[in-house]
């Protein structure tokens, strides 16, 4: 009995290390991404490049990395790749151009729609990554399917606007990019990969918690570095941060007591089995 408890405790400690690494990686990449978005802008706080090209390039970077790792895993395990049509999500970023005269009411409505779509996409992606036999499938194989469609639809969104097509045709795809925007491409790519790992091996609530921690950190940095002055709308978001922390930590007693009882320690066991399938 003592040896079994020690084994479960060791696995729980290993799972805690994985959790801290995932959370720390996401917070670091998320904060860096926001800072790079700030530094890649010009003096007028606008972008000389098309922000949508960052999304396309980051999806391609993720696709190439996951494809290389997936082929390596398939060759290593000598298994066949089972393709299925995955759910996909993409980021739509536009520049402040002729649309800046649109009334704020429409902008607020679009922000609410984006929040619901993003939340539902994360929940459904977690379902795809974990349900049934998908949990045992290698994450790089799953991400290869996901980012293939992500790259396609980000490119489609870029080509739908006539002004984007004309600018790319006459000025080139990478016109206006600088060292910060290039770094932004890779940071965005690795941030997306970290989200996939969180949804695969943790859950969406942990993703929400780390996102709110990122918001607190980047806000603190902005106040001291960029002389940011929070508005009333910003303070209204504070309850969301507190609520996400409360919901996440309210689950800890239940997880702890199930781990105390022999045979009920499912979360560390699950993370231990999943950790062996990362590569």
Backbone as CSV, one residue per row, in Angstrom:
resi,resn,N_x,N_y,N_z,CA_x,CA_y,CA_z,C_x,C_y,C_z
1,UNK,0.829,-1.202,0.000,0.000,0.000,0.000,0.867,1.258,0.000
2,UNK,1.936,1.221,0.847,2.822,2.386,0.909,3.533,2.620,-0.409
3,UNK,3.964,1.523,-1.052,4.649,1.673,-2.335,3.714,2.213,-3.395
4,UNK,2.439,1.806,-3.322,1.466,2.296,-4.301,1.206,3.778,-4.103
5,UNK,1.099,4.193,-2.838,0.894,5.616,-2.555,2.097,6.440,-2.999
6,UNK,3.306,5.902,-2.776,4.516,6.615,-3.205,4.561,6.740,-4.717
7,UNK,4.131,5.677,-5.412,4.104,5.725,-6.873,3.117,6.761,-7.367
8,UNK,1.931,6.807,-6.726,0.932,7.801,-7.115,1.414,9.209,-6.803
9,UNK,2.116,9.374,-5.674,2.645,10.694,-5.321,3.707,11.146,-6.312
10,UNK,4.547,10.203,-6.764,5.580,10.549,-7.744,4.951,10.961,-9.064
11,UNK,3.903,10.228,-9.461,3.233,10.582,-10.714,2.540,11.928,-10.600
12,UNK,1.959,12.191,-9.432,1.309,13.485,-9.227,2.322,14.624,-9.292
13,UNK,3.517,14.414,-8.724,4.555,15.437,-8.786,4.999,15.668,-10.227
14,UNK,5.115,14.594,-10.991,5.496,14.731,-12.391,4.423,15.467,-13.171
15,UNK,3.153,15.194,-12.863,2.060,15.896,-13.526,2.066,17.375,-13.170
16,UNK,2.400,17.685,-11.902,2.474,19.087,-11.489,3.581,19.818,-12.236
17,UNK,4.695,19.138,-12.474,5.793,19.745,-13.236,5.349,20.025,-14.666
18,UNK,4.659,19.052,-15.297,4.140,19.265,-16.645,3.185,20.460,-16.673
19,UNK,2.330,20.548,-15.647,1.357,21.635,-15.595,2.049,22.988,-15.483
20,UNK,3.044,23.084,-14.606,3.778,24.341,-14.446,4.519,24.723,-15.723
21,UNK,5.091,23.738,-16.403,5.791,24.018,-17.656,4.825,24.526,-18.721
22,UNK,3.660,23.881,-18.834,2.672,24.317,-19.818,2.181,25.725,-19.507
23,UNK,1.838,25.964,-18.233,1.349,27.286,-17.854,2.398,28.362,-18.027
24,UNK,3.624,28.089,-17.583,4.690,29.070,-17.728,5.017,29.378,-19.176
25,UNK,5.010,28.342,-20.020,5.282,28.546,-21.446,4.211,29.402,-22.089
26,UNK,2.940,29.116,-21.777,1.846,29.885,-22.370,1.895,31.344,-21.927
27,UNK,2.102,31.585,-20.636,2.139,32.959,-20.126,3.304,33.730,-20.743
28,UNK,4.464,33.088,-20.849,5.635,33.753,-21.428,5.408,34.098,-22.892
29,UNK,4.914,33.127,-23.670,4.677,33.372,-25.091,3.553,34.377,-25.304
30,UNK,2.494,34.288,-24.492,1.390,35.232,-24.634,1.809,36.659,-24.338
31,UNK,2.587,36.850,-23.281,3.071,38.194,-22.948,4.030,38.715,-24.012
32,UNK,4.910,37.846,-24.496,5.859,38.247,-25.538,5.140,38.626,-26.819
33,UNK,4.089,37.895,-27.151,3.339,38.185,-28.377,2.720,39.578,-28.332
34,UNK,2.140,39.942,-27.205,1.521,41.264,-27.095,2.572,42.363,-27.183
35,UNK,3.713,42.160,-26.554,4.785,43.154,-26.635,5.312,43.286,-28.058
36,UNK,5.437,42.169,-28.773,5.905,42.224,-30.156,4.891,42.924,-31.055
37,UNK,3.604,42.737,-30.787,2.587,43.465,-31.552,2.739,44.965,-31.354
38,UNK,3.094,45.364,-30.142,3.289,46.786,-29.853,4.530,47.325,-30.548
39,UNK,5.643,46.600,-30.464,6.902,47.084,-31.024,6.949,46.980,-32.548
40,UNK,6.132,46.112,-33.143,6.140,45.989,-34.603,5.323,47.078,-35.282
41,UNK,4.580,47.866,-34.519,3.807,48.968,-35.087,4.711,50.173,-35.334
42,UNK,4.223,51.096,-36.166,5.001,52.295,-36.473,4.704,53.405,-35.464
43,UNK,5.183,54.613,-35.761,5.016,55.726,-34.830,3.561,56.100,-34.626
44,UNK,2.724,55.847,-35.625,1.296,56.157,-35.526,0.493,55.024,-34.903
45,UNK,1.181,54.035,-34.349,0.539,52.872,-33.732,-0.287,52.082,-34.747
46,UNK,0.189,52.070,-35.998,-0.417,51.271,-37.054,0.642,50.338,-37.621
47,UNK,0.223,49.440,-38.482,1.139,48.432,-39.009,1.453,48.718,-40.471
48,UNK,2.755,48.724,-40.802,3.158,48.877,-42.195,2.928,47.595,-42.991
49,UNK,2.816,46.479,-42.316,2.561,45.192,-42.971,1.102,44.799,-42.771
50,UNK,0.677,43.780,-43.497,-0.669,43.249,-43.319,-0.667,42.282,-42.132
51,UNK,-1.384,42.588,-41.057,-1.397,41.678,-39.905,-1.882,40.278,-40.249
52,UNK,-2.723,40.170,-41.277,-3.214,38.843,-41.656,-2.093,37.946,-42.165
53,UNK,-1.021,38.549,-42.705,0.100,37.727,-43.172,0.817,37.047,-42.005
54,UNK,0.768,37.662,-40.829,1.355,37.025,-39.643,0.594,35.752,-39.305
55,UNK,-0.744,35.812,-39.398,-1.545,34.621,-39.116,-1.253,33.505,-40.108
56,UNK,-1.162,33.859,-41.391,-0.895,32.846,-42.417,0.467,32.204,-42.190
57,UNK,1.479,33.033,-41.961,2.833,32.498,-41.778,2.941,31.662,-40.509
58,UNK,2.285,32.097,-39.435,2.346,31.319,-38.194,1.659,29.970,-38.355
59,UNK,0.546,29.930,-39.104,-0.110,28.647,-39.358,0.785,27.731,-40.189
60,UNK,1.496,28.306,-41.149,2.413,27.497,-41.960,3.578,26.973,-41.121
61,UNK,4.087,27.811,-40.212,5.169,27.357,-39.328,4.693,26.201,-38.462
62,UNK,3.502,26.331,-37.887,2.956,25.249,-37.067,2.729,23.992,-37.890
63,UNK,2.238,24.168,-39.114,1.980,23.017,-39.978,3.271,22.284,-40.316
64,UNK,4.322,23.037,-40.664,5.599,22.411,-41.021,6.198,21.676,-39.825
65,UNK,6.193,22.324,-38.658,6.750,21.684,-37.463,5.993,20.410,-37.099
66,UNK,4.668,20.504,-37.093,3.865,19.330,-36.730,3.968,18.239,-37.787
67,UNK,4.082,18.623,-39.061,4.215,17.625,-40.118,5.532,16.866,-39.981
68,UNK,6.608,17.596,-39.693,7.908,16.933,-39.497,7.850,15.970,-38.315
69,UNK,7.292,16.433,-37.195,7.201,15.578,-36.016,6.247,14.415,-36.241
70,UNK,5.151,14.655,-36.972,4.197,13.575,-37.236,4.817,12.496,-38.108
71,UNK,5.559,12.912,-39.143,6.228,11.927,-39.997,7.268,11.143,-39.213
72,UNK,7.950,11.823,-38.298,8.932,11.126,-37.469,8.257,10.113,-36.550
73,UNK,7.104,10.503,-35.990,6.372,9.593,-35.106,5.824,8.408,-35.885
74,UNK,5.272,8.679,-37.081,4.721,7.593,-37.896,5.820,6.617,-38.297
75,UNK,6.958,7.170,-38.663,8.072,6.289,-39.031,8.559,5.499,-37.823
76,UNK,8.549,6.137,-36.658,9.024,5.468,-35.453,8.069,4.367,-35.018
77,UNK,6.792,4.627,-35.044,5.809,3.662,-34.572,5.293,2.751,-35.682
78,UNK,5.672,3.079,-36.939,5.246,2.270,-38.087,3.733,2.123,-38.125
79,UNK,3.058,3.270,-37.976,1.607,3.253,-37.978,1.103,4.003,-39.194
80,UNK,-0.172,3.867,-39.473,-0.804,4.539,-40.597,-1.502,5.787,-40.104
81,UNK,-1.499,6.798,-40.945,-2.121,8.067,-40.588,-3.595,8.019,-40.944
82,UNK,-4.449,8.202,-39.934,-5.888,8.189,-40.150,-6.356,9.639,-40.239
83,UNK,-6.790,10.031,-41.413,-7.206,11.417,-41.635,-8.700,11.539,-41.386
84,UNK,-9.068,12.606,-40.764,-10.478,12.923,-40.568,-10.622,14.430,-40.664
85,UNK,-11.808,14.887,-40.986,-12.035,16.317,-41.126,-12.124,16.935,-39.736
86,UNK,-11.163,17.787,-39.357,-11.149,18.338,-38.005,-11.905,19.657,-37.936
87,UNK,-12.192,20.045,-36.729,-12.688,21.401,-36.531,-11.520,22.353,-36.682
88,UNK,-11.796,23.539,-37.096,-10.708,24.487,-37.308,-11.137,25.849,-36.790
89,UNK,-10.142,26.631,-36.474,-10.389,27.999,-36.046,-9.300,28.873,-36.627
90,UNK,-9.586,30.084,-36.813,-8.576,30.988,-37.356,-8.774,32.368,-36.757
91,UNK,-7.699,33.133,-36.779,-7.734,34.490,-36.264,-7.878,35.454,-37.427
92,UNK,-8.762,36.410,-37.282,-8.964,37.414,-38.312,-8.499,38.748,-37.748
93,UNK,-7.487,39.324,-38.378,-6.938,40.591,-37.924,-6.980,41.571,-39.079
94,UNK,-7.517,42.751,-38.840,-7.623,43.750,-39.891,-6.920,45.015,-39.442
95,UNK,-6.511,45.791,-40.405,-5.856,47.055,-40.096,-6.896,48.154,-39.983
96,UNK,-6.511,49.216,-39.319,-7.407,50.354,-39.156,-7.306,51.219,-40.403
97,UNK,-8.210,50.999,-41.330,-8.213,51.739,-42.580,-9.538,52.434,-42.772
98,UNK,-10.215,52.188,-43.934,-11.498,52.824,-44.183,-12.568,52.423,-43.178
99,UNK,-12.410,51.253,-42.490,-13.429,50.787,-41.569,-13.417,51.547,-40.246
100,UNK,-12.484,52.472,-40.075,-12.375,53.145,-38.784,-13.544,54.088,-38.526
101,UNK,-14.351,54.399,-39.567,-15.498,55.266,-39.383,-16.747,54.497,-38.982
102,UNK,-16.660,53.155,-38.906,-17.814,52.359,-38.516,-18.171,52.664,-37.069
103,UNK,-19.456,52.671,-36.759,-19.890,52.975,-35.409,-19.379,51.938,-34.419
104,UNK,-19.148,52.380,-33.189,-18.597,51.496,-32.173,-19.544,50.359,-31.834
105,UNK,-20.847,50.553,-32.034,-21.797,49.492,-31.714,-21.521,48.220,-32.485
106,UNK,-21.208,48.329,-33.771,-20.887,47.157,-34.583,-19.597,46.509,-34.114
107,UNK,-18.606,47.324,-33.754,-17.354,46.769,-33.257,-17.547,45.980,-31.976
108,UNK,-18.353,46.524,-31.069,-18.622,45.802,-29.821,-19.346,44.488,-30.094
109,UNK,-20.273,44.505,-31.043,-20.998,43.280,-31.386,-20.057,42.227,-31.957
110,UNK,-19.150,42.648,-32.827,-18.195,41.707,-33.410,-17.251,41.141,-32.354
111,UNK,-16.881,41.960,-31.369,-16.029,41.463,-30.283,-16.748,40.379,-29.490
112,UNK,-18.042,40.593,-29.201,-18.812,39.579,-28.476,-18.925,38.293,-29.279
113,UNK,-19.166,38.426,-30.583,-19.249,37.237,-31.438,-17.920,36.492,-31.439
114,UNK,-16.808,37.242,-31.531,-15.490,36.609,-31.528,-15.225,35.883,-30.214
115,UNK,-15.684,36.449,-29.094,-15.487,35.798,-27.795,-16.214,34.461,-27.741
116,UNK,-17.464,34.425,-28.218,-18.224,33.179,-28.201,-17.607,32.149,-29.141
117,UNK,-17.195,32.587,-30.334,-16.602,31.649,-31.291,-15.299,31.081,-30.749
118,UNK,-14.462,31.941,-30.165,-13.187,31.482,-29.628,-13.388,30.497,-28.484
119,UNK,-14.332,30.805,-27.581,-14.581,29.910,-26.444,-15.113,28.561,-26.908
120,UNK,-16.088,28.576,-27.815,-16.657,27.322,-28.304,-15.631,26.523,-29.099
121,UNK,-14.754,27.218,-29.838,-13.724,26.517,-30.612,-12.757,25.784,-29.693
122,UNK,-12.354,26.422,-28.593,-11.446,25.764,-27.652,-12.091,24.548,-27.006
123,UNK,-13.368,24.681,-26.642,-14.064,23.546,-26.021,-14.182,22.390,-27.004
124,UNK,-14.538,22.697,-28.255,-14.700,21.624,-29.237,-13.351,21.016,-29.615
125,UNK,-12.318,21.840,-29.673,-10.980,21.298,-29.945,-10.532,20.356,-28.836
126,UNK,-10.837,20.720,-27.579,-10.505,19.823,-26.469,-11.254,18.504,-26.607
127,UNK,-12.501,18.569,-27.026,-13.294,17.353,-27.228,-12.679,16.472,-28.313
128,UNK,-12.238,17.096,-29.395,-11.633,16.336,-30.494,-10.324,15.692,-30.052
129,UNK,-9.526,16.435,-29.288,-8.211,15.933,-28.890,-8.280,14.814,-27.861
130,UNK,-9.401,14.713,-27.125,-9.438,13.792,-25.991,-10.432,12.652,-26.123
131,UNK,-11.543,12.842,-26.841,-12.598,11.843,-26.782,-12.189,10.549,-27.481
132,UNK,-12.703,9.445,-26.957,-12.494,8.139,-27.568,-11.031,7.789,-27.713
133,UNK,-10.697,7.278,-28.894,-9.318,6.887,-29.160,-8.426,8.041,-29.531
134,UNK,-8.977,9.262,-29.615,-8.163,10.414,-29.998,-7.135,10.758,-28.927
135,UNK,-7.424,10.420,-27.659,-6.485,10.768,-26.591,-5.179,9.997,-26.726
136,UNK,-5.263,8.791,-27.296,-4.056,7.983,-27.459,-3.293,8.333,-28.733
137,UNK,-3.910,9.120,-29.626,-3.234,9.510,-30.862,-2.220,10.599,-30.577
138,UNK,-1.097,10.561,-31.265,-0.039,11.530,-31.034,-0.519,12.936,-31.358
139,UNK,-0.125,13.896,-30.523,-0.611,15.264,-30.667,-0.102,15.918,-31.942
140,UNK,1.096,15.544,-32.411,1.626,16.147,-33.629,0.854,15.681,-34.859
141,UNK,0.386,14.441,-34.841,-0.456,13.955,-35.935,-1.779,14.710,-35.943
142,UNK,-2.373,14.916,-34.758,-3.630,15.655,-34.671,-3.457,17.100,-35.118
143,UNK,-2.364,17.735,-34.694,-2.147,19.129,-35.061,-1.855,19.295,-36.544
144,UNK,-1.253,18.288,-37.178,-1.026,18.365,-38.618,-2.346,18.495,-39.359
145,UNK,-3.335,17.719,-38.944,-4.664,17.826,-39.554,-5.278,19.196,-39.284
146,UNK,-5.142,19.656,-38.049,-5.757,20.920,-37.656,-5.160,22.108,-38.395
147,UNK,-3.815,22.205,-38.415,-3.168,23.384,-38.976,-3.166,23.383,-40.496
148,UNK,-3.399,22.237,-41.124,-3.560,22.221,-42.575,-4.767,23.054,-42.974
149,UNK,-5.883,22.830,-42.300,-7.078,23.622,-42.582,-6.935,25.041,-42.045
150,UNK,-6.197,25.223,-40.949,-5.973,26.566,-40.433,-5.217,27.438,-41.415
151,UNK,-4.180,26.886,-42.047,-3.416,27.638,-43.043,-4.268,27.955,-44.269
152,UNK,-5.088,26.991,-44.689,-5.933,27.195,-45.863,-6.937,28.318,-45.636
153,UNK,-7.603,28.317,-44.502,-8.655,29.305,-44.272,-8.087,30.665,-43.880
154,UNK,-6.928,30.719,-43.256,-6.290,32.017,-43.037,-5.872,32.645,-44.355
155,UNK,-5.358,31.837,-45.284,-5.013,32.344,-46.613,-6.263,32.794,-47.356
156,UNK,-7.362,32.069,-47.162,-8.619,32.456,-47.807,-9.105,33.797,-47.280
157,UNK,-9.051,33.987,-45.964,-9.477,35.254,-45.381,-8.595,36.406,-45.841
158,UNK,-7.308,36.135,-46.068,-6.402,37.173,-46.553,-6.729,37.576,-47.980
159,UNK,-7.140,36.616,-48.795,-7.386,36.888,-50.211,-8.783,37.424,-50.490
160,UNK,-9.676,37.407,-49.527,-11.046,37.855,-49.778,-11.141,39.368,-49.943
161,UNK,-10.256,40.111,-49.302,-10.307,41.569,-49.386,-9.519,42.042,-50.603
162,UNK,-10.149,42.805,-51.502,-9.464,43.257,-52.727,-8.227,44.101,-52.434
163,UNK,-8.282,44.958,-51.395,-7.126,45.804,-51.100,-5.937,44.971,-50.644
164,UNK,-6.203,43.853,-49.967,-5.107,42.959,-49.574,-4.468,42.304,-50.786
165,UNK,-5.300,41.867,-51.722,-4.773,41.222,-52.934,-3.934,42.194,-53.751
166,UNK,-4.418,43.433,-53.883,-3.664,44.424,-54.666,-2.338,44.765,-53.990
167,UNK,-2.360,44.885,-52.685,-1.123,45.229,-51.978,-0.100,44.107,-52.104
168,UNK,-0.535,42.860,-51.970,0.386,41.733,-52.113,0.895,41.633,-53.542
169,UNK,0.032,41.920,-54.516,0.426,41.819,-55.925,1.477,42.851,-56.294
170,UNK,1.313,44.094,-55.814,2.216,45.163,-56.226,3.399,45.364,-55.266
171,UNK,3.211,45.056,-53.992,4.263,45.322,-53.002,4.943,44.063,-52.484
172,UNK,4.313,42.921,-52.643,4.896,41.687,-52.136,4.252,41.246,-50.831
173,UNK,4.392,39.966,-50.542,3.735,39.380,-49.367,4.341,39.901,-48.070
174,UNK,5.655,40.101,-48.042,6.332,40.495,-46.810,6.640,41.992,-46.766
175,UNK,5.931,42.792,-47.547,6.164,44.233,-47.546,5.801,44.819,-46.174
176,UNK,6.706,45.645,-45.632,6.455,46.320,-44.367,6.860,45.547,-43.134
177,UNK,7.267,44.306,-43.300,7.657,43.510,-42.131,9.006,43.979,-41.589
178,UNK,9.182,43.820,-40.292,10.440,44.143,-39.632,10.833,42.989,-38.720
179,UNK,11.908,43.168,-37.979,12.406,42.083,-37.140,11.402,41.693,-36.061
180,UNK,10.626,42.680,-35.594,9.633,42.378,-34.560,8.462,41.583,-35.136
181,UNK,8.044,41.908,-36.345,6.937,41.164,-36.955,7.352,39.740,-37.311
182,UNK,8.614,39.561,-37.722,9.101,38.201,-38.001,9.142,37.381,-36.713
183,UNK,9.628,38.003,-35.637,9.607,37.311,-34.343,8.184,37.023,-33.901
184,UNK,7.258,37.933,-34.234,5.853,37.738,-33.888,5.279,36.499,-34.567
185,UNK,5.712,36.224,-35.794,5.236,35.039,-36.515,5.575,33.769,-35.742
186,UNK,6.819,33.652,-35.315,7.249,32.429,-34.631,6.671,32.344,-33.219
187,UNK,6.564,33.480,-32.526,5.972,33.456,-31.189,4.499,33.068,-31.268
188,UNK,3.782,33.594,-32.267,2.380,33.219,-32.453,2.243,31.739,-32.760
189,UNK,3.163,31.211,-33.560,3.125,29.785,-33.894,3.323,28.921,-32.655
190,UNK,4.336,29.231,-31.862,4.594,28.428,-30.665,3.521,28.637,-29.603
191,UNK,2.902,29.813,-29.589,1.784,30.035,-28.672,0.609,29.134,-29.036
192,UNK,0.338,29.008,-30.336,-0.724,28.104,-30.768,-0.436,26.659,-30.421
193,UNK,0.818,26.253,-30.549,1.195,24.888,-30.177,1.031,24.664,-28.677
194,UNK,1.362,25.677,-27.876,1.201,25.526,-26.427,-0.267,25.399,-26.045
195,UNK,-1.154,26.101,-26.757,-2.590,25.958,-26.503,-3.046,24.539,-26.814
196,UNK,-2.549,23.981,-27.912,-2.904,22.603,-28.265,-2.446,21.625,-27.190
197,UNK,-1.256,21.822,-26.649,-0.766,20.952,-25.580,-1.618,21.092,-24.322
198,UNK,-2.034,22.328,-24.007,-2.867,22.543,-22.826,-4.213,21.855,-22.990
199,UNK,-4.849,22.004,-24.152,-6.142,21.368,-24.377,-6.021,19.855,-24.423
200,UNK,-4.867,19.353,-24.826,-4.662,17.905,-24.924,-4.417,17.291,-23.553
201,UNK,-3.536,17.887,-22.765,-3.081,17.256,-21.536,-3.627,17.903,-20.268
202,UNK,-4.264,19.066,-20.386,-4.943,19.663,-19.236,-6.408,19.869,-19.609
203,UNK,-6.903,21.078,-19.561,-8.291,21.338,-19.933,-8.439,22.806,-20.307
204,UNK,-9.641,23.161,-20.775,-9.881,24.520,-21.244,-9.880,25.525,-20.092
205,UNK,-10.304,25.101,-18.896,-10.297,26.013,-17.755,-8.874,26.420,-17.378
206,UNK,-7.933,25.498,-17.502,-6.534,25.849,-17.250,-6.047,26.856,-18.286
207,UNK,-6.512,26.713,-19.525,-6.169,27.678,-20.571,-6.733,29.052,-20.242
208,UNK,-7.984,29.100,-19.752,-8.592,30.376,-19.371,-7.812,31.016,-18.227
209,UNK,-7.420,30.207,-17.250,-6.668,30.732,-16.108,-5.336,31.331,-16.548
210,UNK,-4.582,30.608,-17.370,-3.289,31.121,-17.823,-3.453,32.365,-18.696
211,UNK,-4.542,32.423,-19.465,-4.795,33.617,-20.278,-5.049,34.833,-19.392
212,UNK,-5.779,34.642,-18.294,-6.036,35.759,-17.387,-4.767,36.173,-16.641
213,UNK,-3.930,35.208,-16.296,-2.644,35.542,-15.677,-1.793,36.362,-16.643
214,UNK,-1.826,35.991,-17.921,-1.112,36.759,-18.941,-1.627,38.188,-19.013
215,UNK,-2.956,38.351,-18.917,-3.547,39.689,-18.945,-3.049,40.542,-17.783
216,UNK,-2.987,39.955,-16.602,-2.508,40.693,-15.426,-1.048,41.108,-15.607
217,UNK,-0.225,40.192,-16.102,1.204,40.483,-16.264,1.424,41.575,-17.305
218,UNK,0.787,41.435,-18.460,1.017,42.404,-19.532,0.438,43.767,-19.168
219,UNK,-0.634,43.793,-18.377,-1.188,45.066,-17.928,-0.229,45.765,-16.975
220,UNK,0.349,45.005,-16.061,1.320,45.577,-15.126,2.529,46.139,-15.866
221,UNK,3.018,45.392,-16.852,4.155,45.864,-17.641,3.783,47.123,-18.417
222,UNK,2.571,47.163,-18.976,2.142,48.315,-19.772,2.020,49.572,-18.921
223,UNK,1.590,49.416,-17.676,1.451,50.580,-16.796,2.807,51.226,-16.532
224,UNK,3.837,50.420,-16.321,5.153,50.956,-15.960,6.012,51.291,-17.182
225,UNK,5.835,50.552,-18.280,6.694,50.748,-19.451,6.063,51.695,-20.461
226,UNK,4.769,51.506,-20.751,4.102,52.288,-21.796,3.181,53.357,-21.229
227,UNK,3.217,53.580,-19.916,2.373,54.591,-19.271,0.899,54.348,-19.588
228,UNK,0.491,53.099,-19.492,-0.895,52.723,-19.766,-1.794,53.155,-18.616
229,UNK,-2.941,53.776,-18.950,-3.910,54.212,-17.956,-5.192,53.407,-18.155
230,UNK,-5.468,52.460,-17.265,-6.653,51.600,-17.426,-7.941,52.411,-17.410
231,UNK,-8.874,52.020,-18.268,-10.174,52.673,-18.334,-11.183,51.910,-17.479
232,UNK,-12.412,52.429,-17.426,-13.458,51.763,-16.659,-13.783,50.396,-17.236
233,UNK,-13.754,50.275,-18.595,-14.019,48.979,-19.218,-12.990,47.938,-18.791
234,UNK,-11.765,48.388,-18.597,-10.730,47.443,-18.173,-11.019,46.898,-16.777
235,UNK,-11.427,47.768,-15.865,-11.692,47.312,-14.502,-12.918,46.407,-14.445
236,UNK,-13.814,46.524,-15.404,-14.963,45.624,-15.437,-14.556,44.200,-15.785
237,UNK,-13.357,44.030,-16.372,-12.878,42.689,-16.701,-12.250,41.982,-15.504
238,UNK,-11.964,42.724,-14.441,-11.319,42.120,-13.267,-12.124,40.972,-12.672
239,UNK,-13.466,41.068,-12.555,-14.216,39.915,-12.026,-14.037,38.645,-12.842
240,UNK,-13.783,38.774,-14.146,-13.569,37.584,-14.970,-12.297,36.866,-14.534
241,UNK,-11.251,37.644,-14.245,-9.998,37.053,-13.772,-10.213,36.337,-12.445
242,UNK,-10.882,37.003,-11.510,-11.121,36.396,-10.199,-12.007,35.165,-10.313
243,UNK,-13.009,35.216,-11.200,-13.908,34.075,-11.363,-13.178,32.872,-11.930
244,UNK,-12.311,33.093,-12.913,-11.576,31.975,-13.504,-10.635,31.337,-12.487
245,UNK,-9.994,32.166,-11.637,-9.116,31.627,-10.596,-9.927,30.826,-9.580
246,UNK,-11.098,31.346,-9.204,-11.942,30.642,-8.230,-12.434,29.309,-8.778
247,UNK,-12.896,29.293,-10.031,-13.411,28.055,-10.616,-12.308,27.016,-10.727
248,UNK,-11.128,27.451,-11.138,-10.042,26.485,-11.306,-9.611,25.898,-9.967
249,UNK,-9.446,26.742,-8.964,-8.962,26.256,-7.672,-10.051,25.539,-6.885
250,UNK,-11.319,25.755,-7.210,-12.380,25.017,-6.523,-12.367,23.543,-6.886
251,UNK,-11.693,23.187,-7.987,-11.591,21.794,-8.394,-10.486,21.060,-7.648
252,UNK,-9.551,21.778,-7.032,-8.400,21.126,-6.407,-8.759,20.210,-5.240
253,UNK,-9.678,20.594,-4.314,-10.004,19.655,-3.235,-10.560,18.338,-3.743
254,UNK,-11.421,18.383,-4.765,-11.992,17.155,-5.304,-10.911,16.284,-5.917
255,UNK,-9.988,16.899,-6.654,-8.904,16.123,-7.251,-8.008,15.526,-6.173
256,UNK,-7.782,16.301,-5.098,-6.899,15.813,-4.036,-7.497,14.591,-3.347
257,UNK,-8.783,14.665,-3.001,-9.379,13.557,-2.257,-9.532,12.317,-3.116
258,UNK,-9.757,12.481,-4.404,-9.813,11.300,-5.257,-8.449,10.650,-5.380
259,UNK,-7.382,11.443,-5.243,-6.039,10.875,-5.316,-5.658,10.180,-4.012
260,UNK,-6.260,10.597,-2.888,-5.964,9.945,-1.624,-6.515,8.526,-1.606
261,UNK,-7.708,8.347,-2.190,-8.336,7.033,-2.206,-7.672,6.169,-3.269
262,UNK,-7.226,4.948,-2.928,-6.588,4.069,-3.911,-7.546,3.738,-5.045
263,UNK,-7.027,3.762,-6.250,-7.817,3.393,-7.414,-8.575,4.538,-8.041
264,UNK,-8.548,5.729,-7.411,-9.310,6.859,-7.933,-8.420,7.976,-8.444
265,UNK,-7.151,7.743,-8.482,-6.213,8.791,-8.929,-6.149,8.774,-10.449
266,UNK,-7.148,9.364,-11.079,-7.276,9.287,-12.532,-6.470,10.366,-13.234
267,UNK,-6.452,11.582,-12.666,-5.786,12.676,-13.371,-4.283,12.470,-13.485
268,UNK,-3.562,12.144,-12.394,-2.127,11.900,-12.560,-1.843,10.720,-13.467
269,UNK,-2.665,9.673,-13.373,-2.466,8.513,-14.238,-2.640,8.903,-15.698
270,UNK,-3.655,9.725,-15.948,-3.926,10.141,-17.324,-2.805,11.004,-17.872
271,UNK,-2.323,11.921,-17.042,-1.234,12.785,-17.493,0.059,12.002,-17.654
272,UNK,0.255,10.988,-16.796,1.466,10.174,-16.914,1.459,9.393,-18.225
273,UNK,0.298,8.812,-18.567,0.202,8.078,-19.824,0.325,9.014,-21.013
274,UNK,-0.260,10.216,-20.881,-0.206,11.165,-21.995,1.194,11.708,-22.197
275,UNK,1.919,11.899,-21.085,3.264,12.450,-21.202,4.193,11.569,-21.994
276,UNK,3.969,10.260,-21.944,4.819,9.339,-22.697,4.527,9.377,-24.181
277,UNK,3.420,10.043,-24.571,3.046,10.085,-25.987,3.351,11.434,-26.620
278,UNK,3.987,12.333,-25.899,4.319,13.636,-26.489,5.231,13.460,-27.679
279,UNK,6.133,12.495,-27.612,7.078,12.276,-28.705,6.939,10.864,-29.210
